[in-house]
């Protein structure tokens, strides 16, 4: 790995927010592609944080400060990932489902969709089925992109699809799902229109459904 990418990886693991931002900027200044900075330096670091948590070496506070460092780095990376001033090709209401506070993956999906000319309505985390329904009914969303990182919160994806059906809106919107525990089979089971394993494939999926 490039030394600067290794430094980004280490700084996220150690929760050094300022170092992460500075090193992300340094990597971009060196001409390293934003996608490499993201996937090699940053996403791998969060996977390692998860491994350390599973092994009992990291606890919630360590996960949290690592996540803050990751978010800091992403804010430096965002302008390089997103192209501005393009006419929107669709409106996506994106959120992490009810009960779930993980937002790094959802934020990445938003950035990549924005970069691909979708208009983003970021509903944040802990988003209820009713809030997703409202985004379709009153805010003109053509797509819903739901993220879940916990096996215990995945059922709220199904609850959202059911709430859309109950409101008579299911046929007006494409429902996309993703997040580490989510699978293509689960997407089919709950009646979603598609599953994407990562942010770039979420873009390809949304475009294919336009
Ligand atoms: Co949590 N956590 N966490 N956590 N956390 C996981 C998810 C876990 C797998 C860790 C582990 O045990 N190895 C585990 C879940 C186990 C399970 O249910 N299967 C877990 C747990 C247990 C918990 C708590 C319950 C811990 C506790 O309190 N005891 C608690 C729950 C809080 C809650 O939500 N109610 C909790 C809390 C937290 C923090 C707050 C400390 C923090 C989140 C901070 C934040 O997000 N702002 C945190 C973190 C950082 C993690 C790990 C380490 C990293 C997640 C991450 O950001 N990954 C995670 C371990 C892991 O994932 N390996 C873990 C990087 C991100 C880029 O990837 O989110 O997968 P990801 O997104 C990808 C794809 O999944 C996809 O694209 C993204 C980019 O390519 N994608 C989509 C995501 N959403 C999509 C939507 C789409 C399409 C694609 O729509 C179309």
Boltz pocket constraint, residues with backbone or C-beta under 6 A from the ligand:
constraints:
  - pocket:
      binder: B
      contacts: [[A, 43], [A, 46], [A, 47], [A, 48], [A, 49], [A, 50], [A, 51], [A, 53], [A, 54], [A, 60], [A, 61], [A, 63], [A, 64], [A, 67], [A, 99], [A, 100], [A, 101], [A, 102], [A, 103], [A, 104], [A, 105], [A, 106], [A, 108], [A, 109], [A, 144], [A, 145], [A, 146], [A, 147], [A, 148], [A, 149], [A, 150], [A, 151], [A, 152], [A, 176], [A, 177], [A, 178], [A, 179], [A, 180], [A, 181], [A, 194], [A, 196], [A, 197], [A, 198], [A, 199], [A, 200], [A, 202]]
      max_distance: 6.0
